[in-house]
């Protein structure tokens, strides 16, 4: 059964879910590497920050990639990488090449 939810409430619920996902990735699981997210789910923190930027631009808010990442990561991206990102293994990189090729086709199609 699908419940009727007015548009404003739906947007608030979606925003709360997005904030919880962001908190989970940033605070609860900073150990999970972006490449692992990409390989498993087809998106990562950088994708989420890009989607944030695209949504802002669609609403007339100019924002570049660095600004969107800083908003999403809560700090400059280079600081996040230095604190949390490890060098990707050969296996992670190989899996990423496959996942990236699959996801590019989905985004274009």
ABEGO torsion letter per residue (X at the ends): XBBBBBAAAAAAAAAAAAAAAAAAAAAABAABBAAAAAAAAGBBAAAAAAAAAAAAAAAGBBBBAAAAAAAAAGBBAAAAAAAABBBBBAAAAAAAAAAAAAAAAAAAX
